[in-house]
Amino acid sequence: MSRPEPPQPDARRIGLHPAWVMLAICFVNLFVNYSVRLGFGVVLPEMIRDLGLSRTAGGTIYNSYLLTYIVVTPFTGYLTDRLGARRVISACLLMLASGVLLLGSARHLWTACVAFGLTGLGASGLWVPVITLVQRWFSIRRKGLALGILSTGYGLGFAVMGMVFPWVVEHFSWRYAWYFLGAAALALAVPNGLLLRSDPADRNRRPWGEAEATAAAQSSPGGRVPLRRILAERNFWIIGLSYFALSYGLYGFTTFMVDYATHQLNFPLGQASLLATIHGLFQIAGVLIVLPLSDLFGRKRTILVSNACITALLAVLIPGGISWPALCAVTAAMAVFYGATFPIYGACAGDYFPRQAMGTVAGAWTPFYGSGAILTHWVSGGLRDATGTYDGAFLGCALMAAAALLLMGLVTARRAGSG
């Protein structure tokens, strides 16, 4: 007589939900991706010195990344909704790795632009598809929590670059910063391809934190949403323009803050690089505090408070001279709201538009974000080259952040039945 088999452990009973596996993988993706994107500002002073480039040229290298990023991201958002995030993310990791490795071997402006342009092409699949996947695996009342945990990845990436880069320069060169990051991106393609799942339905599960009835309602496809319907929505354009203006203000400070501290305030590079570490660490605090609060108080109200604080902090920098403790305090406070800005704008795609269109909407907002970043790199870098200070550049950033605040105030509540 055969003995009965022992009962197998039930993942639901022991609290193990695949949503947390997806979140962990996506966390590492963002860590590497944003170590590249935000780390560029840390590498910038040493890179342009070695290559004999101006700050405007340094901004042009970054803009080559952003140009391919904003052109391709609307398509990766669309493909995420059609083909699934797993395929898009895995393929884009390979492109990101190739671009970063080539950037480490760049000898001229044009080769650096081509390499970072390829990097931007890969990065187009490492934000919109990632936040879309995570939002699908977590209930609507847990999105802020999930995106908060996820977004600590890019703050941590920035912080690590600020600490590690001076050591890399001392023992190797700025090129090895890109070599190490390229190798990490290449290695990540394997676990992403094997373990990611684009939707809870792929695993016969419901979103974590969702009741049965609500999950069934949210998981139903409900048909595809035509792009023309999204573009006809007033909120799409208002939120997009607010995203553009705020991106201008934030990137104008973040990209050039190490150079500002080094060449305008005359702090040593090792000390100035600590601003990236401060910024990254306080981004983590910001996403863990601000994003969960947005679940409680609402996305629009949270964005309004955040944009108002960013405007005030940028205005503090306008007079020019600032002490090291004061600069650290401004950087830390700015980072709290910076870290929450991009995921909270991305979460608006799920709040104001149908669930099955989240990837398309978030991807379609990317050209607004990228255009703001591109414009500020050329304008802010050009003003610094022309005037010798960042005072005028930071004034423009503060004005654009104020415009983002005013625009967000015009967003209206989603109409009943609009989804």
N, C-alpha and C positions, 0 to 999 in steps of 0.2 A: 504494500500500500504506500503510495507516494506521499511524502510529507508536503504540506502546503508551503508555497513560497512565502518568504517573509514580505511584509508590505513594503512597497517602494516609497521613498520619501516624496512627498508632494511639494513642489516648488511653491505653491500658493500657501501651504500650511506653514512652511518655515520662513515665509516672507520674502522669498527670492523672486523678483520680477524681472523679466528681460529688459524692461525700461531702464534699469540701472546699469545693465551691461552696455546698452546703447549710449547712455549718458557718459559712461567712463571712456569708451572709445572716442566719442566726439570731443570729450574734454582734452584728450591728448592731441587730437587733430588741431584743435584751436591753439593749444600751447605752442605747437611747432609753427603753425601758420602765422600767428601773431608775433612770435619771436622773430620771424622774417620781416613782417610788415612794419611793426613798431620798432623793431631793432634797427631798422635802417637809419633812424634818426640818431642812434647811439654810434653807429659805425660811420655816419656821414662825415664828421670833421676829419677823421684819420684817412678816410677813403679819398676825399677830394684833395687833401694835402698831398697824398702819395701820387695821385694821378694828375695833379696840377690843374684842377678844375675850379670854377667859381661856384658860389652858392646857387646861383641861378641854374647852372649846369647840373648841380646836385639835385635841385628840384626837378629838372627835366628827366633825370634818371628815374626818380620816384613816379613822375607823371607817366612814363612809359608803362610802368606797372599798372597804374590806375586806369590808363586809357584802355588797355586790353581787358582789364577787370570789369569796367563799367559797360563795355561793348558786349562782352560775352555773358555776363551774369544774368541778364534777362532770359537768355536762352537756357542757361543751366537751371534757373528757377522753373522754367517751362518744362524742361526735360525731367526735373525732379518729380513734378506732378504726373508726368506721362510714363517714365521709365523706372522711377524709383531712385531714392537717394543713394543707395549702396553702390550702384554702378557709376553714378556721376562722381561721387566722392573718391572712389578707388582710382578711377582714371585721372582725375585732376591731381591727386597726390603724386602720381608719376610725372606729370608735367611740371608741377611745382618743384619737385626734386631736381629735375633736369635744369630748370632755369636758375635755381639757387647755386648749383654746382658750377654752371657756366659763369655766373656773376663773380664767383671767387677767382676766376682766371681772366677777368676782363682787364684790358690794357688801355683802352680808349673809351671816349664818351659813347661812341656808337655801339661798341660791343657791350658795354654795360647796359645801354638802353635796350638792346635786343634781348639780353639775358633776363633783365628784370621785367621786360614785357612778357616773356614766356612764363616767368614766375607769376605775373598777374593773371595770365590765362589759367594756370593751375589753381590759383587762389579763388577764382570765380566759383569753384565747386566746393569751397571750404568755409562758406558762411551761410548763404541762403539754404543749400541742401541740408546743412547741419542743423540749423535752428528749425527748419521745417520738420526734419525727422524727429527731433526731440519734442517739439510741440505735439506731434501726432502720438507719441508714446506716453504723454502725460495729460491728465485731465485739464480742462480749461481753468479750474481753480488751483491747479498746481503748476501752471506754466511759468509763473513768475519765479517760484522756487526752483524749478528745473533749470530755467535759463540763468538764474543767479548762480547756481552751482556750476553750470557749463561755462559761464563767462569768466569765472575765476581763472580759466585756462589762459586767456589772452593777457590778463593782468599779471599772472605768474610768469608768462613768457617774457614780458617786458621787464619785469623785475630781475629775472635771471640774466637777461642780456646786460642790464646795467651793472651787475656784479661780475659777470664772467668776462665781458668784452675787454676791460683793461688787462686782465690776466692773459687773454689770448694775444693781445697786441704785444705784451711784454715778452711772452715766450715764443710766439710764432709771428703772425701778422694779421691785419684785418681780414685777409683772404680766408683764413682758417675759420673765422666765424661763419662764413657762408658754406665752407666745406662741411663743417660739423652739422649744420642745420639741413643741408641738402641730403646728407646720408640718413639723418633721422626721418625725413619725409619719405625717402625711398623705402625704408624699413617698415613704415606704417601702412603701406599699400596692402600688405599681405593680411594683417588682422582685419582691416576694413573690408576687404573682399570676402573673407571667410565668415565673419561674425555679424556684420551689420544686417539688419532687416529694416525695410523702408516703412513698414506699417505694422501695428499690432495684429492686424488680420492675417499677416504672413505667418504668425506663430499661434494663431487661434486664441489670441489674448485680447483683452480690452485695455485701454489706457490706464496707467497706474493712477489710483485715486478716484476712479470714476465708478459710479453705481451702475448696475446692469442696465436699467432702463435708459439712463442718460447716455451710456456708452453706445447702446444700440442705435440711438438717434444720431449720435455724432459719427459713428463709424459708417453709416450708410452713405454711399458715394453721392447720391443726389444729382448725378449728371455733371458734365463738364461746364465750367463757367466761361463763356466767350470773353476774349480779351477786350472787345469793344464795350462790353458791359462794365468791366472794371474801369476802363478809361473814361466812361461816362459819369462815374461817381465823383462828385465835388470833393469829397474827403481825400480821394487818391491824390489829387493835385495839391491840395493844401498841405497834407502831411509830407508829400514829396518835396515841396518847396521849403518847408520848415527844415527837413532833413538836409537839404542842400546848404542852407544858410548856417546851420549848426555845424555841419561838417567843415565848412570854411573856417569857422572860428576855432574849433577844436584842433584841427590839423595845423593851423597856422602857429599854434603854440607848441604842440607836441613834437612835430617834426624838427623844429628849430630850437627847442629849449636847451639842449646840450650845447649847441653852437652859441646861443645867446649867453649862456653862463660862462663859456670858455672865452669868447672873443669880444663880448661887450662888457661883461662884469669881471673878466680876467681871473676866473677861478681855474685851477689846474684841471686837465682832462679827467684824471682819475676822480677828482671831487665832483666835477660837473656830471660825470656819468652816473653818479649816485642818484641824480634826479630821476633817471629812468627806473631805478630800483624803488625809489619812493613812490613814483607814479604807479608802477606795477602793483606794489603791495597794497596801496590804497584803492586801486581799482578793485582788488579782491574784496576789500571791505565794502566798497560801494555796491557791487553786484549782489553780495549776500544780504545787504540791508535794503537797498532801494528797490530791487526787483520784487522780492516778496511783499514789500509794502504796496507795490503797484497792484498786486492781487487784491489788497484790502481797500485801497483808496481810489483805484481806477487808474488806467494808463494815462489818460489825458491830464488829469490833475497832477500826477507824479511828474510827467514831462514838463508841465508848466513851472513847477517849483525847481526842477533840475535846470531848465534853461535860464531861469532868472538868476540862479546862483552862478552858473557859468559866465553869464554876462558880467556880473559884478566882479568876479575873480579876474577876468581878462582886463577889466578897467583898472584894476590895481596896478597892472604892469605898465600902463601907459606913461607915467611920469619918468620912467627910465631907470634911475639908480634904485637898487633894492638890496637889502642885506641878505646874506646867505640864509639865516634862519627864516626870514620872511619869504624868500623864494621857495624854500622847502615847504613852508606852510601853505603857500598858494598852490604849489604843485600837488601836494597831498589832497587839498580840498578839491582842486580841479579833477583829480583822478577819481575821487569818490563818484562824481556825477558822470565823468567820461566813461567809466566802466559800464555804467547802466544805460548809457545813451543808445548804443547800437542795438542791443537785444530788446530794449523796450520799444524802440521804433519798429523793429521787426515783429514784436508781439502785436502791434497794431494791425498787422495783416490778418491775424486770426480774430481780432476783436471787431473790426469794422467790415470784414469781407468774409465770404463763405469759406468753410474749412478746406474744401477741395481745391481752392484757389490760392492757398497761403503761399506756396512756393512761387507762383506766377506773380503775385502782388509784391512780395518782398524782392523778387528779382527785378521787377519793373521799377522799384524805388531806387535800386542801386545806381543808375545813371545820375540821379539827383545827388546822392551822397558822393559819388566819385567826381562829379563835375565840381562840387564845392572844394574837395581836396585838391584837385588839379589846379583850380584857379588860385587857391591860397598859396600853393607852392611857387607858382610863377610870380604872383603879385607880391607876396611877403618876401620871397627871396630876392626879387628885383628891387623892392624898396630898401632892403638891407644893403644890397650892393651899391645902390645909388646914394643913400644917405649915411651909411656907416653905422646905423643903429636900427634896432627893431621897434622903436617907439611908434612910428607910423604904421608899421605892419600890425602891431598888437591893437592899435586903435581900430583899424579896419576889422580885425577879428571880433572885437567887442561889439561893434555896430552890427555885424552879421549875426552874432548870437542873440542880440536884442530883436532883430527881425524874425529869427526863428521862434522866439517866445511869442511875439505878436501873431504870427501865422498860426501857431498851434492853438491859440485862443479862439480861432475861427472854426475849428473842427466841430462838427455837429454829431449828435448821437446817431448810432446806426438805426435805421428805420425798421420797424417790426416787419418781419417777412422778407427783408432784403436779402437774407441768406438763402 
